[in-house]
């Protein structure tokens, strides 16, 4: 079948991008964020157990990390349209079934089993739909040509708005409409994603191979792209510090600074707003200055803020520095998305995308282990060490990017 996509394809008009890429990405992002934050809340409301809520969180994320081994290969084999459509439709059916079953069950073993199964199944299906939506965005970026970063900036902005609104939406729905209302809204957004799934085709289907070879394919591609490899390496090291801050925030804000859990959520809402603003600024800055200068400046801002956070002694200082840190992270994410869309070949995009996301998320469980094992009084020292590692990792990565041609090739 002849390709409808590729670097030489005519650029899509804005209206086509809106209907074919931005709308399905928006509905999927809202479903993603609402599932991520809403399912643990639902488990807590159903079981009234903090331990089971933590287990549900693990049941959500362990399958998601495992899905990276095959979701990208599924996208490369079957295309973005099929994977996004069927994964979203399956998620809608799962949550609708739970919406009908849960009200008929009294609190107890059956209700607990239902929400735990819901957490695991939505985790897998949500990750598959995310990989497909992200791959569709990469195709759109390649079609855009030189202004690929504009498409990636819009997609990142969509994700940030969903991240900002998802937790609040889940909490309000669960409080005022119960489990059935929350799950029904997730199903609606999932069905909309399935209906709006963009129609994209590959030039030719890749040779059939075992699905679990997707990681090997992605690794081989990443090794052949040194610029992308160095950027992923730097951001992976950086994410250890970011993950530690996210995991330690409740301990620091509530236990050490004496604020409420609502204040913890407020910090990340402000951080999402700062990241959104940074994405908008980087979109214009890349047009004028190029990828490398914007990425290097974003890395410097993030590393400096992270180093300062470990010495913050008041809530206001902590909030401000976290917002600055996430603004820097937002700028680096625009650079990463743009590089991915420009450099990764179309026939292995899904597998390579899966690997890069997996690498970027691996530090987060490690950060949780650190918070669980390090005494609260020592967290500041661990944060300082991770911040130093972040600064060294980002400096090394962008120094290598300068020598591998990022500064001149994508200026």
C-alpha positions as CSV (number, residue, x, y, z in Angstrom):
1,X,0.0,0.0,0.0
2,X,1.3,3.4,-0.9
3,X,2.1,5.7,1.9
4,X,0.0,8.7,2.8
5,X,2.7,9.9,5.1
6,X,6.3,10.8,4.9
7,X,8.8,13.7,5.0
8,X,7.9,14.7,1.4
9,X,4.2,14.6,1.9
10,X,2.4,18.0,1.6
11,X,2.0,19.8,4.9
12,X,-1.3,19.3,6.5
13,X,-3.6,22.4,7.0
14,X,-4.4,23.4,10.5
15,X,-8.0,22.1,10.2
16,X,-6.7,18.7,9.3
17,X,-4.3,18.6,12.2
18,X,-7.1,19.7,14.5
19,X,-9.5,16.9,13.5
20,X,-6.9,14.2,12.7
21,X,-4.4,14.7,15.5
22,X,-5.2,17.3,18.1
23,X,-8.8,16.2,18.9
24,X,-8.1,12.5,19.4
25,X,-4.9,13.3,21.3
26,X,-7.0,15.6,23.6
27,X,-9.7,13.1,24.3
28,X,-7.1,10.3,24.9
29,X,-5.0,12.6,27.2
30,X,-8.0,13.5,29.3
31,X,-8.9,9.8,29.6
32,X,-5.2,9.0,30.4
33,X,-5.0,11.6,33.2
34,X,-8.4,10.8,34.7
35,X,-7.6,7.1,34.8
36,X,-4.2,7.7,36.3
37,X,-5.4,9.8,39.1
38,X,-9.0,8.6,39.4
39,X,-8.6,4.9,39.7
40,X,-6.4,5.1,42.9
41,X,-9.0,7.5,44.4
42,X,-11.8,5.0,43.4
43,X,-9.9,2.2,45.1
44,X,-9.5,4.3,48.3
45,X,-13.2,5.1,48.2
46,X,-14.2,1.5,47.7
47,X,-11.8,-0.2,50.1
48,X,-10.9,2.6,52.6
49,X,-7.4,1.1,52.7
50,X,-4.3,3.0,52.0
51,X,-2.3,-0.2,51.5
52,X,-4.7,-1.4,48.8
53,X,-4.6,2.1,47.2
54,X,-0.9,1.8,46.9
55,X,-1.2,-1.7,45.5
56,X,-3.7,-0.4,43.0
57,X,-1.2,2.2,41.9
58,X,1.4,-0.5,41.4
59,X,-1.1,-2.6,39.5
60,X,-1.7,0.4,37.2
61,X,2.0,1.2,36.5
62,X,3.6,-2.2,36.4
63,X,1.5,-3.3,33.5
64,X,2.1,0.1,31.8
65,X,5.8,-0.3,32.0
66,X,5.5,-3.9,30.8
67,X,3.3,-2.7,27.9
68,X,6.2,-0.8,26.4
69,X,7.7,-4.1,25.4
70,X,4.9,-4.8,23.0
71,X,2.8,-1.7,22.4
72,X,5.3,-0.1,20.1
73,X,5.7,-3.2,18.1
74,X,1.9,-3.5,17.8
75,X,1.8,0.0,16.4
76,X,4.6,-0.7,13.9
77,X,2.8,-3.8,12.8
78,X,-0.8,-2.8,12.7
79,X,-0.7,1.0,12.5
80,X,-1.7,3.8,14.8
81,X,-5.3,3.8,13.7
82,X,-6.1,0.2,14.6
83,X,-4.2,0.2,18.0
84,X,-5.6,3.6,19.1
85,X,-9.2,2.6,18.0
86,X,-9.3,-0.8,19.6
87,X,-7.4,0.0,22.8
88,X,-9.6,3.0,23.5
89,X,-12.8,1.0,22.7
90,X,-11.6,-1.8,25.0
91,X,-10.9,0.7,27.8
92,X,-14.4,2.1,27.4
93,X,-16.0,-1.4,27.6
94,X,-13.9,-2.3,30.7
95,X,-14.8,0.9,32.7
96,X,-18.5,0.7,31.6
97,X,-18.6,-2.9,32.9
98,X,-17.1,-1.7,36.2
99,X,-19.6,1.2,36.4
100,X,-22.5,-1.3,36.2
101,X,-20.9,-3.9,38.5
102,X,-19.5,-1.8,41.4
103,X,-22.9,-0.3,42.5
104,X,-24.3,-3.9,42.9
105,X,-21.4,-5.0,45.2
106,X,-21.2,-4.3,48.9
107,X,-17.8,-3.3,50.2
108,X,-15.7,-6.4,50.6
109,X,-13.7,-9.0,48.7
110,X,-15.6,-8.8,45.4
111,X,-15.6,-5.0,45.2
112,X,-11.9,-5.0,46.1
113,X,-11.2,-7.6,43.4
114,X,-13.2,-5.6,40.8
115,X,-11.3,-2.3,41.4
116,X,-7.9,-4.1,41.4
117,X,-8.7,-5.8,38.1
118,X,-9.9,-2.5,36.8
119,X,-6.6,-0.8,37.7
120,X,-4.5,-3.5,36.0
121,X,-6.6,-3.7,32.8
122,X,-7.0,0.1,32.3
123,X,-3.2,0.4,32.9
124,X,-2.4,-1.8,30.0
125,X,-5.0,-0.4,27.6
126,X,-4.2,3.2,28.5
127,X,-0.5,2.7,27.7
128,X,-1.3,1.1,24.3
129,X,-3.6,4.0,23.4
130,X,-0.9,6.5,24.5
131,X,1.8,4.9,22.4
132,X,-0.5,4.9,19.4
133,X,-1.5,8.6,19.9
134,X,2.2,9.6,20.4
135,X,3.2,7.7,17.2
136,X,0.5,9.6,15.3
137,X,1.9,12.8,16.6
138,X,5.3,11.8,15.4
139,X,3.9,11.2,11.9
140,X,2.3,14.6,12.0
141,X,5.6,16.2,13.0
142,X,7.4,14.6,10.1
143,X,4.7,15.8,7.7
144,X,5.1,19.3,9.1
145,X,8.7,19.4,7.9
146,X,10.8,22.2,9.4
147,X,8.2,23.5,11.9
148,X,7.9,20.0,13.4
149,X,8.5,21.6,16.9
150,X,5.2,23.6,16.5
151,X,3.2,20.3,16.2
152,X,5.1,18.8,19.1
153,X,4.6,22.0,21.2
154,X,0.8,21.7,20.7
155,X,0.8,18.0,21.6
156,X,2.8,18.7,24.7
157,X,0.5,21.5,25.6
158,X,-2.5,19.1,25.3
159,X,-0.8,16.7,27.6
160,X,0.0,19.4,30.1
161,X,-3.6,20.7,30.2
162,X,-4.8,17.2,30.7
163,X,-2.3,16.7,33.5
164,X,-3.5,19.9,35.1
165,X,-7.3,19.1,34.8
166,X,-7.3,15.3,35.1
167,X,-6.8,15.0,38.9
168,X,-9.3,17.7,39.6
169,X,-11.9,16.2,37.2
170,X,-11.5,12.8,38.8
171,X,-11.8,14.1,42.3
172,X,-14.9,16.2,41.6
173,X,-16.6,13.4,39.6
174,X,-16.0,10.8,42.3
175,X,-17.2,13.1,45.1
176,X,-20.4,14.3,43.4
177,X,-21.4,11.5,41.0
178,X,-19.7,8.4,42.6
179,X,-17.9,5.6,40.9
180,X,-20.5,5.2,38.1
181,X,-20.2,8.9,37.1
182,X,-16.4,8.8,37.1
183,X,-16.2,5.6,35.1
184,X,-18.9,6.8,32.6
185,X,-16.9,10.0,31.8
186,X,-13.7,7.9,31.3
187,X,-15.7,5.7,28.9
188,X,-17.1,8.7,27.0
189,X,-13.6,10.1,26.4
190,X,-12.3,6.7,25.4
191,X,-15.1,6.2,22.9
192,X,-14.5,9.7,21.4
193,X,-10.8,8.7,21.0
194,X,-11.8,5.5,19.2
195,X,-14.1,7.3,16.9
196,X,-11.7,10.2,16.2
197,X,-8.6,8.0,15.7
198,X,-6.5,9.5,12.9
199,X,-6.2,7.5,9.7
200,X,-2.5,6.9,9.0
201,X,-0.8,4.3,6.9
202,X,2.7,3.0,6.6
203,X,4.6,2.7,3.3
204,X,4.9,-1.0,3.7
205,X,4.3,-3.3,6.6
206,X,7.5,-4.3,8.4
207,X,8.5,-7.9,8.4
208,X,6.4,-9.9,10.9
209,X,8.4,-10.6,14.0
210,X,7.6,-11.6,17.6
211,X,6.0,-8.6,19.3
212,X,8.5,-8.7,22.2
213,X,11.3,-8.0,19.7
214,X,10.1,-4.4,19.7
215,X,12.5,-3.4,22.5
216,X,15.4,-4.8,20.6
217,X,14.3,-2.9,17.5
218,X,14.0,0.3,19.4
219,X,17.4,-0.2,21.1
220,X,19.1,-0.8,17.7
221,X,17.5,2.3,16.3
222,X,18.4,4.4,19.4
223,X,22.0,3.3,19.1
224,X,22.1,4.4,15.5
225,X,20.9,7.9,16.4
226,X,23.5,9.3,18.8
227,X,21.9,12.7,19.1
228,X,18.6,11.2,20.3
229,X,20.5,8.7,22.5
230,X,22.4,11.4,24.3
231,X,19.3,13.4,24.9
232,X,17.4,10.4,26.3
233,X,20.3,9.6,28.5
234,X,20.4,13.1,30.0
235,X,16.7,13.2,30.6
236,X,16.7,9.7,32.2
237,X,19.3,10.9,34.7
238,X,17.3,14.1,35.2
239,X,14.1,12.1,35.9
240,X,15.6,10.5,38.9
241,X,15.8,13.9,40.6
242,X,12.3,14.8,39.3
243,X,10.9,11.5,40.4
244,X,12.4,11.9,43.8
245,X,10.9,15.3,44.2
246,X,7.5,14.0,43.2
247,X,7.7,11.0,45.6
248,X,9.1,13.0,48.5
249,X,6.7,16.0,48.2
250,X,4.1,14.7,50.5
251,X,6.7,13.9,53.2
252,X,8.4,17.3,52.9
253,X,5.3,19.4,52.6
254,X,3.1,17.7,55.1
255,X,5.6,16.3,57.7
256,X,8.4,18.8,57.5
257,X,6.8,22.1,56.5
258,X,3.4,21.4,58.2
259,X,1.1,22.0,55.2
260,X,-1.9,20.0,54.0
261,X,-2.1,17.4,51.3
262,X,-4.1,20.0,49.3
263,X,-1.1,22.2,49.3
264,X,0.9,19.3,47.8
265,X,-1.5,19.1,44.9
266,X,-1.4,22.9,44.5
267,X,2.3,22.7,43.9
268,X,2.0,20.3,41.0
269,X,-0.9,22.3,39.5
270,X,1.3,25.5,39.5
271,X,4.1,23.4,38.1
272,X,1.9,22.3,35.2
273,X,1.0,25.9,34.5
274,X,4.7,26.9,34.4
275,X,5.4,24.0,32.1
276,X,2.6,25.1,29.8
277,X,4.0,28.6,29.6
278,X,7.5,27.2,28.9
279,X,6.2,25.1,26.1
280,X,4.6,28.1,24.5
281,X,7.8,30.2,24.8
282,X,10.0,27.4,23.5
283,X,7.9,27.1,20.4
284,X,8.8,30.6,19.5
285,X,12.3,30.4,20.7
286,X,13.2,27.4,18.6
287,X,11.9,29.2,15.5
288,X,14.4,32.0,16.3
289,X,17.4,30.3,18.0
290,X,17.2,26.6,17.1
291,X,16.9,23.4,19.1
292,X,20.3,23.3,20.8
293,X,20.3,26.7,22.4
294,X,16.8,26.3,23.7
295,X,17.5,22.8,25.0
296,X,20.7,23.8,26.7
297,X,19.1,26.8,28.4
298,X,16.1,24.7,29.6
299,X,18.6,22.1,31.0
300,X,20.5,24.9,32.8
301,X,17.3,26.3,34.3
302,X,16.1,22.8,35.4
303,X,19.4,21.8,37.0
304,X,19.8,25.1,38.9
305,X,16.3,25.0,40.3
306,X,16.7,21.3,41.3
307,X,19.9,22.1,43.2
308,X,18.2,25.0,45.0
309,X,15.1,22.9,45.9
310,X,17.1,20.7,48.3
311,X,17.9,23.8,50.4
312,X,14.4,25.2,50.4
313,X,13.0,25.9,53.8
314,X,9.6,27.4,53.2
315,X,6.5,26.4,51.3
316,X,6.6,29.4,49.0
317,X,10.3,28.8,48.1
318,X,9.6,25.1,47.4
319,X,6.6,26.0,45.2
320,X,8.5,28.6,43.2
321,X,11.5,26.3,42.6
322,X,9.4,23.3,41.6
323,X,7.6,25.5,39.1
324,X,10.9,26.8,37.6
325,X,12.2,23.2,37.5
326,X,9.2,21.9,35.6
327,X,9.3,24.8,33.2
328,X,12.9,23.8,32.3
329,X,11.7,20.2,32.0
330,X,8.9,21.4,29.7
331,X,11.4,23.1,27.4
332,X,13.6,19.9,27.2
333,X,10.6,17.8,26.4
334,X,9.7,20.0,23.4
335,X,13.3,19.4,22.1
336,X,13.0,15.6,22.8
337,X,9.7,15.4,21.0
338,X,11.0,17.3,18.0
339,X,14.1,15.2,17.7
340,X,12.1,12.0,17.9
341,X,9.7,13.1,15.2
342,X,12.6,14.2,12.9
343,X,15.1,11.4,13.4
344,X,13.3,8.1,14.0
345,X,12.4,6.2,10.8
346,X,8.7,5.8,10.3
347,X,8.7,2.0,10.1
348,X,10.3,1.6,13.6
349,X,8.9,4.7,15.2
350,X,6.5,2.9,17.6
351,X,9.1,0.5,18.9
352,X,11.7,3.2,19.3
353,X,9.2,5.5,21.0
354,X,8.3,2.8,23.4
355,X,11.9,2.2,24.4
356,X,12.6,5.9,24.9
357,X,9.5,6.4,27.1
358,X,10.4,3.2,29.1
359,X,13.9,4.5,29.7
360,X,12.6,7.9,30.8
361,X,10.1,6.3,33.3
362,X,12.4,3.7,34.8
363,X,13.9,6.2,37.4
364,X,10.5,6.8,38.9
365,X,10.1,3.5,40.7
366,X,13.7,3.8,41.9
367,X,12.8,7.3,43.3
368,X,9.9,5.7,45.2
369,X,12.3,3.1,46.7
370,X,14.6,5.8,47.9
371,X,11.8,7.7,49.6
372,X,10.6,4.5,51.2
373,X,14.0,3.5,52.6
374,X,15.7,6.8,53.4
375,X,14.7,8.5,56.7
376,X,12.8,11.7,56.2
377,X,15.5,13.7,57.9
378,X,18.0,12.5,55.3
379,X,15.9,13.2,52.2
380,X,17.5,16.6,51.7
381,X,20.9,15.0,51.4
382,X,19.6,12.5,48.9
383,X,17.9,15.2,46.9
384,X,21.2,17.2,46.7
385,X,23.0,14.1,45.4
386,X,20.4,13.5,42.8
387,X,20.4,17.1,41.8
388,X,24.2,17.0,41.3
389,X,23.8,13.8,39.2
390,X,21.1,15.6,37.2
391,X,23.3,18.6,36.5
392,X,26.3,16.4,35.5
393,X,24.0,14.2,33.3
394,X,22.4,17.1,31.5
395,X,25.8,18.9,31.0
396,X,27.4,15.8,29.5
397,X,24.4,15.1,27.3
398,X,24.2,18.6,25.8
399,X,28.0,18.8,25.4
400,X,27.8,15.6,23.4
401,X,24.8,16.9,21.4
402,X,26.9,19.9,20.4
403,X,29.6,17.6,18.9
404,X,27.1,15.2,17.3
405,X,25.6,17.9,15.1
406,X,22.4,19.0,17.0
407,X,23.6,22.6,17.2
408,X,24.2,22.9,13.5
409,X,21.8,20.4,12.0
410,X,18.7,21.6,13.8
411,X,19.6,25.3,14.4
